[in-house]
Amino acid sequence: MRFFSLAFFVLISATLSLHGHNGSIRGSVFDESAKSPLAGVSILLKGPDSNRTYTDELGVFQFNNLSAGSYTLHIRYLGFQSLTENVLVHDSETSTVKIFLTQAPIEIKNVEVHADPDLGRQVVSTLDINLRPLTTSQDALRLIPGLFIAQHAGGGKAEQIFLRGFDIDHGTDIALNVDGIPVNMVSHAHGQGYADLHFLIPEIVDNIQFAKGPYYAPYGNLATAGHVDFQTKNRLDRNMLKLSAGQFNSFRATGAFKLLDRADANRPEQVYAATEYAYSDGYFDSPQAYNRFSGFLNYNTAVNPNNYLNLSFGTFTSRWDASGQIPERAVADGTIGRFGAIDDTEGGQTSRSNLNLRLSSLLSDGSLLKNQFYFSRYAFELYSNFTFFLNDPANGDQIRQKEQRNLLGYRSAYQRQDQLGGTKWRTEAGIQFRYDAVQDIELSHTAGRKTVVENRALGDINEYNFGLYLDEKIELSSRFMVNPGLRFDQFQFMYVDLLQPAYYRKIESAALASPKLNLYFTPNDRLQLFLLSGYGFHSNDTRVVVAQRGHQILPRALGIESGATVKLFPSLLLTASLWRLDLEQEFVYVGDEAVVEPSGKTTRQGVDLAARWQLNAWLFADVDLNYTLARLDQTPEGENFIPLAAAWTSIGGLSWNCKNGLNGSLRYRYLGDRPANEDNSIVARGYFLTDAVLNYTRKKFEFGLTIQNVLNRTWNEAQFDTESRLANESAPVSEIHFTPGTPFNLSAHFSFFW
């Protein structure tokens, strides 16, 4: 620990010493209407010394060590009009400039293949989020290429996630964040990394940044298959009230309101509130009675020209009933219908409140310091019945999983740019701390959601994770970038077993380092080649850690990936990659049974293809195609399939935005057949679905129609190979248990703007 900390700060100090100064240009880029800073703007410098850079999250850019003379800045940003600005540079002086950009329709021909990989991923995200309607948090997740979700508990439970050959369960191998607050709950009552995103109001999502693989030093625990960062708006362009209604007694009301809006380039200040209420009985025979409410309050201001403060508070609560997963045999023999239930007393309730404070400071040398403090109060109660009468023929096998949690965290990141000769260094060094205090985390055997038959597990958890990282982007030339990174994580796990007759506490700790190395070659503004590599990991549940006495509790993942991003034509953007990910042997805590089970080493490898094509001024097409070969290591051939790992997935569609106000999309989702067990003798059937959205948008209002499953296909959303026994059966049966997917579902919405 001491050695790593010393090396960490030596590297930072060495980087700081590279800074030199001659003439320079320092500028800020703002949205002209909002007077708010724009991050990721491309700034091309032409003159005696040519160069390129991008604005930071405060909209600031800087060029150092410039010869005296006249320069021209070429400013580009997707969704805004391009601009040029002339600047005169003198020796040993800094010339300052403020630039205001005007919004414009998105055009792929204006997209550059960035030397900066972060901005390259941001381009795809910007295109998708501006062209695809977002009406639910599920829509937000589906923006991630290759990511599929399944809901199997009445709408209120976190979605099951599939990505790159992982059945991620509810978040074990993907790190989700909203405004820097972790969504994932470690050592959760239901499953490790449980990520309930339903508190996110989709209408206030500003951008989504994502990446696949364990290649990025700022991301630690759970970021093995990838990570996703959702950023909410700092400012509203207008007030909005949206009312939606649809089949199955479903309705939704959403509002976003400006409470204070001072557009001042020197001291902008904004306050807005957003709310959402949703209700649905669902398409099941037993009404789901799904209620959800979310509220969000955001304050954003420039304390002074060099310090930006953001303070937000959000709260969310939901409750629901569920029909759960049903066995195929019960539908086949007519015991229940396709939308029926064996135990319709399943369901649950949950709530979460988040308090978030972020301060971004521009230092005198042009570097950026970011500090964040966050706190979450979380509650969860879930009733499930997967095996019906297998273990208890008299009362049934229903279980309750329950917890109360306080989550406290801190993040700090220091970012700066330096130049030594023709080499540019961009450094980010960070500290991260997270503390989870979980009270009365419970697994109980219940009956009818009322009677507790047996307490199987009950305890308190205290878990902390302290992380340090250093991420360097070294531009050896204007065409070649090396991106080494190093991350160190320290964990402590404590579990108090409340079912023991006397006070019983166990504590374990662990630490590991995760090196990364990424290479990028950009021969021109239409092609980038990349090679990515790195170690990642996901922590195990605290109850696994203490049971294993700290052995194999931080399974590592080693990933490698190569590919290219290319613009074959001005209006066509393509990305292709080959990848492989190896995950170590681990032991898993099964929250449904309170047991620890071994999980063997695994290997996943595949191909990802993505295309974004602008057919004309108003019509866009996109497609993502993914193939994955996922296998258990050290297991005989034919018995080494990873259950529920999909080989083929694809999403795509057409989106349009016409000048007459008509806009919308026609999209498809394809998930291929998957093995449901290790020898592939039981198969989870795939599906091909189409969804459609049609809107008519004017300055003051919008009317729209949404259709899920346009062709009314019969499909299964969640599927598992489960051993169960029904009340009238003398012996258990192992077969597919499923949650039926939504049939044709029509809804309409009307929005008011002012």
PEFENGI-V340031 format. One line per field, one symbol per residue. ss: DSSP state (a for helix, b for strand, c for the rest). psi: psi as a letter, one per 20 degrees, with the letter a starting at -180 (. if undefined). burial: b if it has 9 or more other ideal C-beta (glycine too) atoms within 8 Angstrom, else e. A space follows every 10 residues. Layout:
ss->???
psi->???
burial->???
This chain:
ss->caaaaaaaaa aaaaaacccc ccbbbbbbbb bcccccbccc cbbbbbcccc bbbbcccccb bbbbbbccbb bbbbbbcccb ccbbbbbbbc cccbbbbbbb bcbccccaaa ccccccaaaa aaaaaaaaaa acccccaaaa aacccccbbb cccccccccb bbbccbbccc cccbbbbbcc bbcbbccccc cccbbccccc caaabbbbbb bbcccccccc bccccbbbbb bbcccccccb bbbbbbcccb bbbbbbbbbb bbccccccbb bbbbbbbbbb cccccccccb bbbbbbbbbb bbbbccbbbb bbbbbbbbbb bbcccbbaaa aacccccccc cccccbbbbb bbbbbbbbbb bbcccccbbb bbbbbbbbbb bbbbcccbcc ccccccccbb bbbbbbbbbb bbbbbbbbbb ccbbbbbbbb bbbbbbbbbb bbbbbbbccc bbbbbbbbbb bbbbbbbbbb bbbbbccccb bbbbbbbbbb bbbbbbbccc ccccbbbbbb bbbbbbbbbb bbbbccbbbb bbbbbbbccc caaaaaaccc cccccbbbbb bbbbbbbbbc cbbbbbbbbb bbbccbbbbb ccccbbbbbc cbbbbbbbbb bbbbccccbb bbbbbbbbbb bbcccccccc bccccbcbbb bbbbbbbccc cbbbbbbbbb bccbbccccc ccbbccbbbb bbbbbbbccc bbbbbbbbcc cccccbbbbb bbbbbccccc ccbbbbbbbb ccccbbbbbb bbbc
psi->gggggghghg gghhghiipr pcqrpprqpq phhikqqpqj ppopppbhoq rqaqqaijjq rpprlpqqap qppoppppjq pqqqpppppq pkqppqqppp qpqrqpphhi pqoqhohghg hhgggggghi ippoirhhhg hiiopipqqp pkljhhqqqp pppljpnjcj jhkpopqoki pphqoqlqhh qpjpnojiip ohijpgrppq qqrljohipd pimghaqpop prqhqphrqp pppqqarklp rpppqppphp nonphhmqpq pqqqqppqqp irjqhophlo pppqqppppp qohrijpppp pqpqqqqqqq rqiaqqqhhh ghjjgrrhka qgnjjraaqq qppppppppp porhjirppp pppqpppqqp pppqnhiekg hnhgirjqqp pqrpqppprp ppppprqrpo cjpppopppq ppppppoppl pqoqprpkjg pogpohppaq pppqopqqqp opoonhrihp ppnqqpqppp qppppooiiq hrpopppqqq qqqnqqoqpp pnhajippqq oqqrqarqqr qhhgghhilj plimpqppqq qqaqpqnhrh jppqpqqprq ppprprpppo hiilrpqqpr qqppqapppq pppohahipq qqppppppop qprkpqpijk qopjopgpqq qrapqqnqhj ipraqoqqpp orqqpirhjk hppoqaqoqp qqppqoprhi rppqppoqmh jlqpqpgqpq oqprprhjqi qqppappqpq rpapopqqqp qpq.
burial->eeebbeebee bbeebbebbb ebbbbbbbbb bbebbbbbbb bbbbbebebe ebbbbbebbb bbbbbbeebe bbbbbbbbbb eeeebebebe eeeebebebb bebeebbbee bebbbbbebb bbbbbbbbbe bbbbbebbbb bbbbbbbbbb bbbbbbbbbb bbbbbbbbbb bbbbbbbbbb bbbbbbbbbb bbbbbbbbbb bbbbbebbbb bbbbbbbebb bbbbbbbbbb bbbbbbeebb bbbbbbebeb bbbbbbbbee beeeeebbbb bbbbbbbbbb bbbbbbebbb bbbbbbbbbb bbeeeebbbb bbbbbbbbbb bbbbbbbbeb beeeebeeeb bbbbbbbbbb bbbbbbbbbb bbbeebbbbb bbebbbbbbb bbbbbbbbbb ebeeebbbbb bbbebbbbbb bbbbbbbbbe eebebbbbbb ebbbbbbbeb bbbbbbbebe eebebbbbbb bbbbbbbbbb bbbbbeeeeb bbbbbbbbbb bbbbbbbeee eeeeeeebbb bbebbbbbbb bbeeeebbbb bbbbbbbbbb bbbbbbbbee ebbbbbbbbb bbbbbbbeee bbbbbbbbbb bbbbebbbbb bbebebeeeb bbbbbbbbbb bbbbeeeebb bbbbbbebbb bbbebeeebb bbbbbbbbbb bbbbbbeeee ebbbbebbbb bbebbbbbeb ebebebbebb bbbebbeeee bbbbbbbbbb eeeebbbbbb bbebbbeebe ebbebbbbbb beebbbbbbb bbbe
